Amino acid sequence: MSRSLFLLLTVLGLVAGAVPVAATPRHHTVRPLPQAHAHNDYEHERPLFDALDHGFTSVEADIYLVGEELLVAHDPEDLDPSRTLRSLYLEPLRRLVLRGGIYPGRRVEFQLLIDLKSEGESTYAALDRLLRSPRYAFLWTTYRSGRVRTGPVTAVVSGNRPRATMAAQRSRVAFYDGRIADPNDLGPGSAATLTPLVSDNWTKLFTWTGAGPMPAAERDRLHGIVRTAHRAGQRVRFWATPDLPGPARDAVWRELRAAHVDHINTDDLVGLSRFLTNRHLAAVG
């Protein structure tokens, strides 16, 4: 085998030693859904790929630093050495981008939300090294010397995120998930070059959970949050919204969609995909 061919196959991950990647997803004809966020995506049978097959454009992975490896799990007792951030997400994303894009032929802003579950400073340091490694560096939206360059995937750090450390970096390959309730995060006081996403627990900001009409004051607050974030170039996400199928969940999703919330959080890939697709068809029908 010639050196040039070996290098090409190495880039494509087709030589021995490459991390195994799941089969190519069946999402090439799926319409991407900009508001669809897969909460705890790794708990699905086919992490990342099930979400892509339903048009999701944002997925969430919880990670723990164990030794020198970043393992994906919700709780420490579920840690499995074979379920790494590299194998479940980075290798598949790399393969997709090299083969033509996450959704081939479509311009998509794709987000990988990485929730740090173990100690923040050490876990972020390990994550930063991994994302910057030559094998993956080309994947990311980057920040350098005050400017953002958009890449195929935007990595955003949530959970035990070390704000001061991230803010001090003159170059970054990941961004900070701010909190809506924190005045340092939401709006003009927080540059979107650090916090392009602001998230929060729905039940800490609103009393309404889908029963009956949404109170006018809470609807106004929701729309105000979104306006403030969008003026600052930030996207909005809420967690802990109702997620069991039924009228309450649909009512909350309708309000989120009407307010132009950027990421609707769910564990039910089929349910949200149908909701957003049906709403789209109704709007253009």
N, C-alpha and C positions, 0 to 999 in steps of 0.2 A: 504494500500500500504506500503510495507517495505521501510525502509530508503534507502537501497542500490538501490532498483528499482527506487525510487523517484530521487535519485542523477543521475542515469543513464539517466532517461528521461529528467531531467533538462539539462544535457550536450547536449543531442540530440535536445533540444529545443521543446520537445513535451508535456510540461506541461503548464498549464495556466500561463500567465504572459510573455511568450516568445513573442518577437516581430514578427509579421506576416511576412512570407517569400513568395515570388512569387512561382508559381508552378515549379517543377523540369524542367530544360531546356531540349530541344531535341537535345543536342549537343554531346551525347556520342559516336556517330559514325563519327563526324566531324574531319577532320584533322586539328590540330592547326596550325595557320599561324604565325610564329615568328615575322614577320614584321608588322602585322596588329594592328594599334592603333586606338581606337574609340574616336575621339575628341568629347567633349560635349556628352558623352555617355548617360547621364541622359535625354536627349531630345528625345530619342527613346521610343516607346510605352512600351517596357519591358526593363528598364535599366538593364545593365549587361547581361541579358539572351539573348536579341537579338544579342548582340556582340558575345556571346559564341556560339550561333547557327550558326554563320558564321565564326567560327574559330579564333576569335580575342584573342590575348594574352596580350593586354594592353588596359585599359579603363581609361577615364578621368572624374573626378567629380569636379565641382566647389562648394565651400562651404562658407557659411557665419556663423559667430557665432552670434546667437540671444538668449539672455539670457544665458542659460547653454547648449543650443542645437546647433548642427551643422546641418544647413539646406542646401540642395542641390538646386542650381539654378544658372542661368547665370547672371541675373540682380536682384537687390533688389525688384523690383515690382513683380517678379515672385515667391517670397518666399512663401512656403506653409508648415505649421507646420507638416503636415503628411509626407513630403518628406525629410527625414533625411538621413544623411550618414549611420547611423546605420541600418535603415530599407531597404534602396535601395542597399547597398553594403556590410556592415559588416555582417549582419545576413545571407544573401544569400551565401557569401563566406564561412562563418563558417559552414553552413549546407552542402555545397558541399564538403569541405575538410573532415568533419566528415564522410561523406558518401562514401569517397574513392578518392577524388581529384577533382580538377576543371575540368580536362579532364581525367576521370577515366582510369587507365591503361597506361597513357602516361606521360612521364617526360616533364613538361612544366615550363618554367620560366614565371610567370604571374606577371604583374605590375598593381598596382592601383596608378594612378597619381592624386594627390589631389591638386587642385588649390585653394589657400587661397585668397578669394576675400575681406574679411573684414580685419581689422587691424592685422598685422602679428603676433606680440608677443602674444597677447591674444588668437587669433585663434589657433596658433600652440600649446600653452599651453593646451587648451581644447582638441585639437586633440591628443596630446601626451598622456594625461590622458586616453582618450577613447581607443586608440590603445593598451595601456599597461594594460587595465583592464583585470581581470582574464578570462572573457568570450572570449576575442579576442587575448590575448597575444601569443597564440600558432600559430597564422596565419602567423606571419611576419618574414621576413629576418631581423636579428638583428645585431647591432654593439655593441661590448662590449670590452673595454680595448684593442683597436687596432685590433680586429679581427672581421670578418664578418661571421655569421652563416646563411646559406641559409634556408629560410622557404618556405611554399607554395606560399606566396604572398610577393612581394616587394613593400612597400609603399614609394612613392617618392613625396616630397612636392614641388609645383611650386607656381607661383603667388607671393603674399606678404610674401615670406619666410624669416625668420630671421636667416641669415647665421651665425652671431656670436654666437647666442644662440645655434644653432644646432651643430656648430663646437666645442663648449665648453662641450657638453654632453659626459660623459665617456661611457654612454650606450644610444643607440637609437633604436627605432623600426621603424624609417622612415629616408629617405635619402633626399638629396638636389638636385634639378633640376638646374644645372649650366647653364650658358649662353656661347654659342660658341664664341661670340665676346669678352668675358671677359677673359683676360690672366690668371686671378686668378682661373678660373674654368676649362678651357680646357687644357688637357694634364698633363704631369708629375708633374707640380707644384701644382696640386690639387689631393689629394689622392682619389682614387675611393671608399675608405671607407666612404667618405662624399658625393661625387658627382659622383655616378655611371652612371648618365644620364646628358647629355648636350643638350640643346635645343636652338632654336632661330627662329626668324622671317625670313622666306626664302627671302622675298623682301628686307630686310636690308642687306643681304649678296650677293644676286645675282640679276642681271637685267633680266635674261632669265626666262620666264614663260611658255615655251612650244611651242612658235611659231618659226618654222624653227629649224635648228640644234642648239644644245647648243654650245656656244662659247668655244673654246678649253681652254682658260684661266680659264673660270668659271668651266669647267669640272675638270681641274687640281686642282682648289681650293677645289671643293667638295671632290674629292678623298683624297686630303691632309688633310682636316678636319677629315675625317673618319679614316685615318691611324693614325693621332695624337691621336685621342680619343681611338682607339682600343689598341694602344700601352700602354696607361695608364689604360686600363681596364674599359673604359667608353663606354656607348652606345650613339647613336646620334639620334636626332629627330628634324624635322623642322615643324613649323606651318606656316599658310598662304600660302601654296602651292595651285595651282589651284585645285578646288574640284568639278567643274561642269563637267558632263560627256562630253567627246569629245577628239579630237586628242591632244590638249594641255595638258590636265591632264594626258593622257596616256604617252605622251612623257616625262613629268616630272617624273612620276612614274617609267618609264623604267630607267631613269638616276639614280634615288634614289636606285632602286634595283641593278643596275649594280655596283654602288659605295658601296654596302653593308651597306646602311643606316639602322639602326636597327629597327626604328619605322616609318612607313609611316602613316601620319596623315590624317584622313578622317572623314566626317560625313556620307558618303555613304557606309554602311556596305556591301551591295550586290555588289556594283561596285568594291570595293577593293578586296573582297573575290574572285570574278570571275577573276580579273586581276592576283592575286597571284596564284590562283589555275591553271589557264590556262598556266601561265608562268612555273609553276612547271611541268605540264604535258608535255609541249613542251620540257622542258629540259631533261626529263627522257624518252621521247617517241622515 
